[in-house]
Amino acid sequence: MSVYRPSAVRRPPYAVHLGACAAALLLLTACGNSSDTAAAPDGPAAGASATASSGVAGPQGDGVRKRAAPGPRAPIVRPREIPALGPRTRASIPADAKQVLVVTGEDYDSSRSSAVLYSRDNPALGWQPVTSRWPAHNALNGWTDEHREGDLRSPVGVYGLTYGGGLLDPPETAFPYHQDPLFSVSGEGFEGESLEGSFDYVVAVDYNRVPGVTPLDPERPLGQERGGGIWIHVDHGGPTQGCISLPEDRMRELLSSLDPAKKPVVVMGDAEALER
């Protein structure tokens, strides 16, 4: 008689899977408690942090990386230029000049003009006016690009200012100054006005002269036919023979302001010429 032996009981397949999953769960739980992956207190959830840092959209996103809007840009500040001067005139101003007296004639044939002193103490800011606009006179017949002896026109251009002088004691100034009785004049101007006192204060314009010497120096490097003796002097109330004239108080102010260390120059001419 044969003996009945029951077959070995087969465990269902899912029992093996459950055991493996349980082991994996224990491993993940241990890793989750690791100090290397723990979230900071009150910090965002790990999934949210990963989404934000990678730029990948979450379940409701569109998959496009989001960029922060750019902030406002600081305005570009350019150094200030002297107004009403054209590129050619500006280019004629020496790079080391930090003071410029701009004398602007009303018209090519006019004897009336105005003057403003500018300074460039801070290159980042550029040219700044340091005086108000002063009334001035120039030559009887106006201006010229090529001055000649006796043409009664003032020369257009950019010229150095290196020496002053006059009949009277100078105001307090660092500018070279030659006081001499020879700075005297008499007679009448073109409109019958007295010329007395016109040379109480002068500043020589370095047109056809040796820079850095007294305004009384007679040398004319370009020749006598090209004229000379162009000064800025005290206004006598009418046109000049070629000079620039300013009211006496403005001449004192100019002499007090001019500083040889700033390499001062004068830019002079009719408005149209200076705009070139």
C-alpha positions as CSV (number, residue, x, y, z in Angstrom):
1,M,0.0,0.0,0.0
2,S,1.4,3.3,-1.0
3,V,1.7,6.0,1.6
4,Y,0.2,9.5,0.7
5,R,2.7,12.2,1.0
6,P,1.4,15.8,0.6
7,S,3.4,17.9,-1.9
8,A,5.5,20.8,-0.5
9,V,3.5,23.9,0.0
10,R,4.5,26.6,-2.6
11,R,4.6,30.1,-1.3
12,P,2.8,32.6,-3.5
13,P,5.2,34.7,-5.7
14,Y,4.1,37.9,-4.1
15,A,5.5,36.9,-0.7
16,V,9.0,37.1,-2.2
17,H,8.3,40.6,-3.6
18,L,6.9,41.8,-0.4
19,G,10.0,40.8,1.5
20,A,12.3,42.6,-1.0
21,C,10.2,45.7,-0.9
22,A,10.3,45.7,2.9
23,A,14.1,45.5,2.8
24,A,14.3,48.3,0.3
25,L,11.9,50.4,2.5
26,L,14.1,49.9,5.5
27,L,17.1,51.0,3.5
28,L,15.4,54.1,2.2
29,T,14.2,55.0,5.7
30,A,17.7,54.8,7.0
31,C,19.0,57.0,4.1
32,G,16.2,59.5,4.7
33,N,17.3,59.9,8.3
34,S,20.9,60.6,7.1
35,S,22.3,64.1,8.0
36,D,23.5,64.6,4.4
37,T,20.0,64.6,3.0
38,A,17.8,66.0,5.8
39,A,15.9,69.2,4.9
40,A,16.7,72.3,6.8
41,P,14.2,73.3,9.5
42,D,11.2,75.1,8.0
43,G,12.8,74.8,4.5
44,P,11.0,73.8,1.3
45,A,10.2,70.2,0.5
46,A,12.9,68.4,-1.3
47,G,10.9,68.0,-4.4
48,A,10.0,71.7,-4.5
49,S,13.6,72.7,-3.9
50,A,14.8,70.5,-6.8
51,T,12.3,71.9,-9.1
52,A,13.2,75.5,-8.2
53,S,16.9,75.0,-8.5
54,S,16.8,73.1,-11.8
55,G,14.3,75.4,-13.4
56,V,12.1,72.4,-14.5
57,A,8.5,73.1,-14.1
58,G,6.4,71.1,-11.7
59,P,3.3,69.1,-12.5
60,Q,1.4,72.3,-13.4
61,G,4.4,74.0,-15.2
62,D,5.0,74.3,-18.9
63,G,8.6,73.1,-18.9
64,V,10.1,76.6,-19.7
65,R,12.9,77.9,-17.6
66,K,11.8,81.0,-15.7
67,R,14.3,84.0,-15.5
68,A,14.1,86.9,-13.1
69,A,13.2,90.2,-14.8
70,P,16.3,92.5,-15.1
71,G,16.5,95.4,-12.7
72,P,16.6,99.1,-13.8
73,R,19.9,100.1,-15.4
74,A,21.9,103.0,-14.0
75,P,21.9,106.0,-16.5
76,I,25.1,106.6,-18.4
77,V,26.6,109.9,-17.4
78,R,28.9,111.4,-20.0
79,P,31.3,114.3,-19.3
80,R,29.7,117.6,-20.1
81,E,30.9,119.4,-23.2
82,I,31.0,123.2,-23.7
83,P,27.7,124.1,-25.4
84,A,27.6,125.7,-28.9
85,L,31.0,124.4,-29.8
86,G,31.3,122.2,-32.9
87,P,33.6,119.1,-33.2
88,R,36.4,120.9,-34.9
89,T,36.5,123.7,-32.3
90,R,36.4,121.2,-29.4
91,A,39.2,119.2,-31.0
92,S,41.3,122.4,-31.1
93,I,41.2,122.8,-27.3
94,P,44.4,121.3,-25.8
95,A,43.9,118.1,-23.9
96,D,45.7,119.5,-20.8
97,A,43.6,122.7,-20.7
98,K,41.3,122.9,-17.7
99,Q,40.2,126.5,-18.1
100,V,38.5,127.9,-21.2
101,L,37.2,131.4,-21.8
102,V,34.7,131.2,-24.6
103,V,34.1,134.5,-26.4
104,T,31.1,134.2,-28.8
105,G,30.4,136.9,-31.3
106,E,26.8,137.7,-32.3
107,D,27.6,137.6,-36.0
108,Y,30.6,137.5,-38.4
109,D,30.4,141.3,-39.0
110,S,29.3,142.3,-35.5
111,S,31.4,143.9,-32.8
112,R,29.2,142.6,-29.9
113,S,29.9,139.4,-28.2
114,S,29.7,137.6,-24.8
115,A,32.1,135.6,-22.7
116,V,31.8,132.7,-20.2
117,L,34.7,131.0,-18.3
118,Y,34.5,127.2,-18.0
119,S,36.6,124.9,-15.9
120,R,37.2,121.1,-16.1
121,D,38.4,120.2,-12.6
122,N,36.7,116.8,-12.6
123,P,37.2,114.9,-16.0
124,A,34.2,112.6,-15.2
125,L,31.9,115.7,-15.0
126,G,33.4,117.5,-17.9
127,W,33.3,121.3,-18.5
128,Q,31.3,123.4,-16.0
129,P,30.6,127.2,-16.2
130,V,32.2,129.1,-13.3
131,T,31.0,132.6,-14.3
132,S,27.8,134.1,-15.6
133,R,27.6,135.3,-19.2
134,W,29.5,138.6,-19.5
135,P,28.9,141.3,-22.1
136,A,31.9,141.9,-24.3
137,H,33.1,143.8,-27.4
138,N,35.3,142.6,-30.2
139,A,36.8,144.4,-33.3
140,L,34.8,147.0,-35.3
141,N,34.4,144.9,-38.4
142,G,33.7,141.6,-36.6
143,W,35.8,138.4,-37.1
144,T,38.2,136.7,-39.5
145,D,39.8,133.3,-40.0
146,E,43.0,135.0,-41.2
147,H,43.8,138.2,-39.3
148,R,45.8,140.9,-41.0
149,E,47.3,144.1,-39.7
150,G,44.7,146.9,-39.8
151,D,41.7,144.8,-40.9
152,L,39.8,145.8,-37.8
153,R,38.7,142.2,-37.2
154,S,39.4,139.8,-34.3
155,P,41.1,136.5,-35.1
156,V,38.9,133.4,-34.8
157,G,40.6,130.4,-33.1
158,V,41.8,128.8,-29.9
159,Y,44.8,130.6,-28.2
160,G,46.7,130.2,-25.0
161,L,46.4,132.7,-22.1
162,T,49.8,132.8,-20.4
163,Y,50.4,136.3,-19.1
164,G,48.6,139.4,-17.8
165,G,49.5,142.9,-17.0
166,G,48.1,146.4,-16.5
167,L,48.5,149.9,-15.2
168,L,47.0,149.1,-11.9
169,D,47.9,146.7,-9.1
170,P,46.7,143.2,-9.9
171,P,43.9,141.5,-8.0
172,E,44.9,138.5,-5.9
173,T,45.8,136.0,-8.5
174,A,48.2,133.1,-9.3
175,F,48.4,134.3,-12.9
176,P,51.6,136.0,-14.1
177,Y,51.1,139.8,-14.1
178,H,53.3,142.6,-15.3
179,Q,52.5,146.0,-13.9
180,D,53.9,148.9,-15.9
181,P,53.2,152.6,-16.6
182,L,53.4,151.7,-20.3
183,F,49.9,150.2,-20.0
184,S,48.3,153.5,-20.6
185,V,46.1,154.8,-23.5
186,S,44.4,158.0,-24.4
187,G,42.2,159.3,-27.1
188,E,38.7,158.2,-28.4
189,G,37.2,155.0,-29.7
190,F,35.2,154.5,-32.8
191,E,32.0,155.8,-31.2
192,G,33.7,158.8,-29.6
193,E,34.1,157.1,-26.2
194,S,37.2,157.7,-24.1
195,L,39.8,155.0,-24.2
196,E,41.4,156.0,-20.9
197,G,41.7,153.1,-18.4
198,S,41.3,150.4,-21.1
199,F,44.6,148.9,-20.2
200,D,44.2,149.1,-16.4
201,Y,44.0,145.2,-16.7
202,V,44.9,143.1,-19.6
203,V,45.4,139.5,-20.5
204,A,47.5,138.8,-23.6
205,V,46.0,136.4,-26.2
206,D,48.7,134.2,-27.6
207,Y,48.0,135.1,-31.2
208,N,51.2,135.9,-33.2
209,R,53.3,136.3,-30.1
210,V,55.7,134.5,-27.9
211,P,53.7,132.7,-25.1
212,G,54.7,133.2,-21.5
213,V,56.1,136.8,-21.8
214,T,54.8,140.2,-20.9
215,P,51.9,141.5,-23.1
216,L,54.2,144.4,-24.0
217,D,56.7,142.1,-25.9
218,P,56.8,143.3,-29.5
219,E,57.9,140.0,-31.2
220,R,55.6,138.8,-34.0
221,P,56.5,135.2,-35.0
222,L,54.1,135.2,-38.0
223,G,55.4,138.5,-39.2
224,Q,54.1,142.1,-38.7
225,E,51.6,141.8,-41.5
226,R,49.6,139.2,-39.6
227,G,48.9,141.7,-36.8
228,G,49.4,141.2,-33.1
229,G,48.9,142.9,-29.7
230,I,45.5,141.0,-29.3
231,W,44.5,141.4,-25.7
232,I,41.6,141.0,-23.4
233,H,41.2,144.3,-21.7
234,V,38.9,146.7,-19.9
235,D,35.8,147.6,-22.0
236,H,35.6,151.3,-23.0
237,G,32.0,151.1,-24.3
238,G,32.6,150.5,-28.0
239,P,34.3,148.3,-30.7
240,T,38.0,147.5,-30.5
241,Q,40.7,147.4,-33.2
242,G,41.0,143.6,-32.8
243,C,41.0,142.9,-29.0
244,I,38.3,141.5,-26.7
245,S,37.0,143.9,-24.0
246,L,35.2,143.1,-20.8
247,P,33.8,145.3,-18.0
248,E,36.4,146.3,-15.4
249,D,34.9,144.2,-12.6
250,R,34.8,141.2,-15.0
251,M,38.5,141.7,-15.9
252,R,39.3,141.6,-12.2
253,E,37.3,138.4,-11.8
254,L,39.0,136.9,-14.8
255,L,42.5,137.6,-13.5
256,S,41.5,136.3,-10.1
257,S,40.2,133.0,-11.6
258,L,42.9,132.2,-14.2
259,D,45.4,129.6,-13.0
260,P,48.5,128.8,-15.0
261,A,48.5,125.3,-13.6
262,K,45.2,124.7,-15.5
263,K,46.7,125.8,-18.9
264,P,44.0,128.3,-19.7
265,V,43.0,129.1,-23.3
266,V,40.5,131.4,-25.0
267,V,38.1,130.1,-27.7
268,M,37.0,133.1,-29.7
269,G,35.0,133.8,-32.8
270,D,31.5,134.4,-34.2
271,A,28.8,131.9,-33.2
272,E,28.7,130.3,-36.7
273,A,32.5,129.7,-36.8
274,L,32.6,128.2,-33.3
275,E,29.9,125.7,-34.2
276,R,32.1,124.1,-36.8
